[in-house]
Amino acid sequence: MIDQSLFDKKQLYPFQREIVDKIIGKLNENNENSNLLYQLPTGGGKTVIFSNIAKSYIEQKKKKVLILTHRIELCVQTSKQLNALGIKNKVINSSVKSIENHDEFNSYTAMVETLNNRLQEDIDFVRNIGLVIVDEAHNNSFRKIFQYFSDINILGVTATPLSSNRALPLNDNYGELIVGHSIKSLIESRYLADAETFTYDVNLHGLKIGSNGDFTVSSSDKVYSNYFMQEKLLFAYEEVAVGKKTLIFNSGIESSRSVYNLFKKHKYKVRHLDSTFSDTDRKEILRWFKVTPGAILTSVGILTTGFDEPTVESIILNRATRSLTLYHQMIGRGSRVLKDKFHFQVIDLGNNVRRFGYWQEYIDWQDAFNYPDRFLESRLSEEDDMLFEADYELSKGIKSKLIHPEKIEKFSMKAVYDKCIESGKKGKEAVEVSMENHFEVIAENSEDVYDGLNLLNELQEDIERRLKHYSKCITKATDSYLNWLQETYNRQLTQKLRQELPAE
């Protein structure tokens, strides 16, 4: 049983002390320009750990530590922890234009954008730095700072050592990754609460992928604000989480406000929060959420990092994401333990579990760090991701020519493939079932072979879609194989049409 007082005092657990000693040892072994990256799951106490690393480093090296964050909440949180450890630190925010009394501080805690602006004006804005600690190191906004600290140690800290920009891998800036304890081991040791996950099939047709690689806010708002998605959200909450303190994560402000109105209409205790709220309003809402049993807080973005409320009992992912980092950040908000809380719930309304696996599952972070492209490519590509996620709909032009268009729209190559495998048949038979389905549709809508071949030509997009699904099922998705498969499919289907349909 965990002593609750340890949470209040922010004392180190044995596994955290082990990590602090290991990283300090690495820093002592390495030369002054080596960079380390440390990974630990959300909820494992990264702020407590790197604050104690800072304390040990300052005491041993007699040099100062600079801690970088990308959000003011993280900056303030870190400063409070440093103060609790007796480390005199200076918070560098937008109001700090100069530092007159450097000798009074052992460390600096800075917003990355603010510090970058100050260093551009004065390269000596901070002095006698021996170690830079980068919180949420997967965020690429920190790269602009590295040029000012090329000859000192940098320690990055993150739950997910994957760069937010695929073109800028973390191993460009960090020479070694130290992997911390896994989610499963922290659950088994009762340092993290375990998640009971509930998944609901949702129709994500209409989502679009933006330039950042994730689904766009505008398309997500449109999908998640519609009546059917709202009804599914309410059904899932009432089936699983009613009466539990619940955080609902949304992609956009429009969908979050729709959620607020939905739950308000049904007389639930609910508030909405987004980045447009003032600091005063935000503090009031978070205070309300903390002290209100069964409270529901629907939000956008701002509670994924720097928010620590152990009383959360249920997490609802009312959005889809293609970011593994965001997926872990959202679920991690429920993983804090209390003396009487060792479980929480996750309700997935974005097919995220299908995309990433369960939150507790093992991930080879060394592989992700060393070979990020291979790691990412082992998952669905952007195009295939959309093909698997979206319900298929024929164009109106083709649809108008078919007596039963649903025969094509409802055909699932993956479902047919899975059925073949389960029944002991070869996976290749799924292609034959698909071809028979296309033939049946073409035949019932064609007077002769001439009409049939024309319709076959118009159905090429659907044929390509199905064969992409099939090639993904057998993990053989090269362009050359897909081209061969489509040529063979069309040749055999053409032969069958010529044999079975009347001559023109």
N, C-alpha and C positions, 0 to 999 in steps of 0.2 A: 504493500500500500504506500502511495506517495504522500509525503508530508506536504500539505497545502501551503504551509509557511514558506517552503522553499521557492514557490512561485512568487510570493510577495517580495521576498528579499533578493530575488534573482541570483541566488547562489548557484554555483556550478554543480551539476550532477557528475558522477564519476566518468561517464562517457564524454562529457564536455571538457572536464579537466584533462582527460587523455588526449583530446584533440588539441587543446591549447598547448600542451607540452610537446606534442608531435610537430606542430607548425613552428613553434619557437625553435625547436631543434633543427628543423629544415632551414630556417632563416639563418641560424648560426653556421650551418654547414655550407650554405651557398654563398656565392659572391654577391657583391652589393647591387648588381644590376640584373639579378635573376628574379623572375616573376612566377608566383604560385597561384593556382586557382583551387579553391576549396568548395566542395559540394556537400550540402546537408539538406535533407527534406524540410519543407516549410513546416514550422512548428517545432523544429529541433533546437531552437534558441540561438540562431546565428548572431543576433545582436549581442547577446550575453557573451558568446564565445569570442567574437572579434574585439569586444571591449576589453576582455581579460587578456587577449593577445596584446592589445595596445598597452595595457598596464605593465605586463611582463617585459615588453620590448623597451618601454621608456625606462624602467628600472635597470635593465641590463645594459642598454646601449647608450643611455643618457642623451638620446636624440628624440625629436618630436615625431608624432604620428599624425598624419592627415587622413581623415575618414571622409569619403565622398559618397553622397547619396543623390538621387534624382528627384526626391520629393521632400517638401518641407516637413511632413509628418515623420518621415524616417530620420531626418536631421535632428529634430527635437527629441525623438525617442532615443536616439543614440547619445545625444548630449546628456540626457537624464541618467542613462546607464553609466556613462563615464563619471558624472558627478557622484553617483552612488559608490563608485569605486575609488573616490578621492582623487580623480584626475582632473586637474584644472584645464578646461577646454573653452575654446572660443568658437561660437557658432557664426559662420560667415553666410549671411543672407543678403538680400538685396539692399538692406539699409546700412550694411557695413561697407563704407567706402575706403577706409584705411584702418590699420592696426598700429597704434602708437606704443603699446606696452607688450611687446612680444615675450619678454622674459617672464611675464605672469602666467603664461600658458604652456602646458606640456603637450597639448594636442589642439588640432583644429577640426571642426566638423563643418563641412561645406556642401552647398548645393553646387552641382557640377557646372551648370550654366553660369551661375554667379561667379564662381571662382575662375572660370575660363575668361570671363570679361575682365576681371581684376588682373589676371596674369598677363593678358594682352597689353594692359596699360603699364603694369609694373611686374617684372619677372621675379622680383624679390618680395612680392606681397606676403608670402608665407616663407618662414626661414627655418633652417636647421632641421629639415625633414629627413628622417631616415627610413620611414616606412609609410607607404600609401596603402590604405585599405579601401577597396571598392565594394560597396554593398550593391546587391542585385547586379552583379558583374556581367550578366548576359545582355544587359542594356547597352547598346552601342554608343550612347551619348558620351560615355566616359573616354572614348578613344582620343578625343581632342585634347584631353589633359595629359596624356602619356608623354607627349613631346617635352613637357616641362620637367619630367622626372625620369629621365632616361638612365641615370646612373645610380638609382636607389631601388630598394626592394618594393615590389608592388604585390599585394595580396588581394585577389579577387574572391568574392564570396557569393555563392548562388545556390539555389535549390536545383536548378536545371542548367548544366553547363553546355547549353546550345545558344549560339549567338542569335539575337533578334533579327539579324540580317544574314541570310545564308551566304552572301558574297563576302562577308567579313568574319570568318571563323575565329573562335576564341583562341585557338592554338597559334594564331598569328602574334598574339601579345603575351600569352602565358606559356611558359616552358614545361610546366608539369601540373597535372591534376591530382589532387588528393581527394579520394572519395570517402565520404563519411559513412555513418551507419545508415542502413537501408530503412525504408518506411516499415517494412515487416519486422525488422529487429527492434525498432523503437516501439512498435505496438506490443510486441511480445514482452518487452521490458517495462511496459506501461508508462512510457514517456510520451506516447502519442495515443490518441483515441482511435479505435478501429472504425472503418466506414462500412455501413450496410447500404449497398447500392441498389437502387430501383431504376430500371430503364423502361422507357416508353417509346414505341416506334412513332416517329413523327415524319411528316412530309416536308422535306426541305427544298422542294422544287421552288425555284425563284431566287435562291441564294446566289450571289456572285462573289468571285474572288477578286480582292483589290490588289494594288501594287505591293502592299506589305505581305502578301501571301495568305492573309486571313480573309474571312468573309466580310464583305463591306457592311458598314453600319446601316446604310440606307436600305439595302436589300434585306438585312436582318430585321430591321424595324418593320418593314412591310410584311414579312413572313410571320413574325411573332406578335404583331398587333391584330392579326385577323381573328375572326370569331372562333374558328375551330381550334386554333392554338391556345387561345385564352381559355376555352372550355376544357382542353386537355390539361392545362396548368392547374386549374381549379380542381379538376377531378383527381389529379395526382396528389395535390396537397391534402385534400380531404380524405383520400384513401390511405395516405401514409403518414403525413406530418401534422395533421390538425392538432392544435394546442401546443405544439413545440416551437421554441424560439427559432425563427427561420430567416436565413439570408437568401435572397433571390438575386442572382446575377443576370443582367440583361446586356445586350450589345449596344443599345441606343436609348436616348432619353425618351423618345416617343413610346417605345415598347415598355419601358419601365413605368412611365406614367399610366399607360393602359393597364398594367398590372395593379398599380395602386388603386385605380378607379374600380377595377374588377373586385378586389378584396374589400374595398370600402363599401361597395354596393352590397356585399354579402355579410356586412357587419363584423368583419375581422379587424383586429388591432393592427394597423398597417401604416407605415410611413414610406415616403420616397426620398431618395438622396442622390444628387449628382454633382458634378464639378461646378455648376453655376451657383451653388449655395454659398452664402457667406460663412466665415469661420464660426461666427456666433450661432447661426442656424445649424450648422453641422454638429457643433458640440452639443447643442440642445437635443438634436435628434439621436445622436449616439448615446447620450445620457438616458434618454427615454427608452431606447432599445435595451440598454444594459439592465435597467431596473424593472422592466415590464415583462412579466411572465407571458409566454406565448406570443410575444411580439413578432411581427413580420416586417422586415426591412428590405425593400426592393431598391436596387441601386445600379449604377453604371460605372464600372471601371475603378473608381477611387478606393474601394475597399479590398482590392486584390492584393495590395501590399501595405505594410505599415499599420494594419488594423488588427488588434489583438483583443478578442472578446471570447474568453473560454466558455461562456454560458451558451454559445450557439449550439443548437441540437440538430439542426437540419439545414442542408445546403441544397438549393435548387438551381441547377444550371438551365436557365430559361434562354438558352442561346447555344449556338454551335460555334466551335472554334477549331482552327487548324493548328493552333499554337499549343504544343505540349507544355510549355512554360506556364501559360495562362491557365491551362487545365489544372495543373498542380497547384497553382496559386489560389485558385477559387476553392478547390476542395480543401486545401490546407487551412482555410479559415475556420473549419469546424473541428480540426484535429487536436486542439488544445485539451488537455485533460484537467479534470477537477477530482477532488477526493471521492465524489460519487458519480463521476462521468468518465466512462472509458469507451463509449460508443457514440457515434453520431450517424446521421442518415445523409445519403446523397441521392437526389432525384435528378436523373439525366433526361432532359427534354431536347437534346441536340444531337443524338447519336454519337456523343463524344466517347462513351465507353467503347463502342464498336471501333472508333477511330484510334484510340490510344490504349485500350485495355483498362483493367481496373486500376485504381489509384495505388493499391497496395502491391501491384505486380513488380517483379524485379526488372530493372533497366540497367543495361551495361553502360554506365556513364563514361567509362574509359573509352569504349568504342565510339560513343557519341562525340567525345572530345577529340580523339585522335583521327577519326574518319567521319566527320560530320556529314559529308555528302552521301557516303554509303549508308550511314545510319538513317538519314532522311529518305533516301531513295528506296529503302527497304519498306517504307510505308507507301501509301497511295500517292501517286503523282497528282498534281492539281487537276488535270483533266479527268483522270480516272476517279478521283475523289468525288468530283461533281457527278460523274456518271453513276456511281454507286449510290450517292445520296439522293439524287433528284428522281422523282417519279417521272417516267417518260411520257411525253405527249407528242403525238404526230402533228405536223403542220396542218392548218385548216384546209389547205389545198388538197393534200393527200387524204385527209380524213373524210372529206366530202365525197370521195370516190369509193369509199368502202362501206359495205353493208354492216359489218361488225368491226369497227376500228379497235374496240376494246381487246380483241384477240391478240393484237400486236402490242398495244399499250400496256397490257397487264402481264405480258410474257416476261419472266425473269430468268435470264440465263444462269445466274448464280443459283437460284432456287432449283432449277432443273438439274444443274451440275451436282449440287449437294444431294439431291434425291437419287441420282444415278450412283454416286459413291456409296451412299447409305444402303442401297439395295444390292451392292456387290457388282454393279456393272462398271464398265470403263467410262471414265470421264468424257471421252471423245463422243459417246453416244448423246451427250447433251447437244452437240452440234447437229446431229442427225434429227433430234427432236425439234430443234429450232428451224431447220430446213423444212421439215414437214409442216410446221406451223406457217411458215412463209408461203409454202406451196398452197396450202389450204386457203389462205386469205386471197392469194393471187387468183386461184382457180375460180373461187366463188364470185369474183368481181371482174372476170374477163370473159368475153364472148369467144375469143379465139387466141391463138398463140401470139398474134401481133399485139393484142391488148395486154396479154400476160407479160411479154418482154418489156413493154413500155412501163408497166406497173413495177416490174422488178427493178428497172432503172431508177424509178422514183423512190424505191425503198432502200437504196444503197446506204443512206445515213443510218437507218435502223439496223441494217445488216452489220455495218461497221461497229455500231454501238454494242451489239450483242457479242461480236467476236472479240472486242476489247475486254468485255467482261470475262469471256471464256479464257482468254490468254492470261488474264490476271489470276483467275482461279488456279491455273496450272503453273503460275509463276514463270511464264515464258512470254514476256511482253515486248520482245524486240520488234522493231519496225519491219525487218525482213520477214520474220515469222508471221506477223499479222498480215502483211501483204500477200504472202503465199496462202495463208488460210482463207483470205477473202477471195482471192482468185479461184481457188479450188471450190469454195462454197458457191460462187456465182456460176462456175462452169457446170457443176453437178445440178444445180437448180435449173439452169437453162436447158440442160438435156432432159430433165424430168418434165419441164413445161412443154418442150417440143414433142415429147412422146405422149403426153396425156391430154393436151389441149387440141381442139380442132384446128386444122390448117387455116390460114388467113384466107 
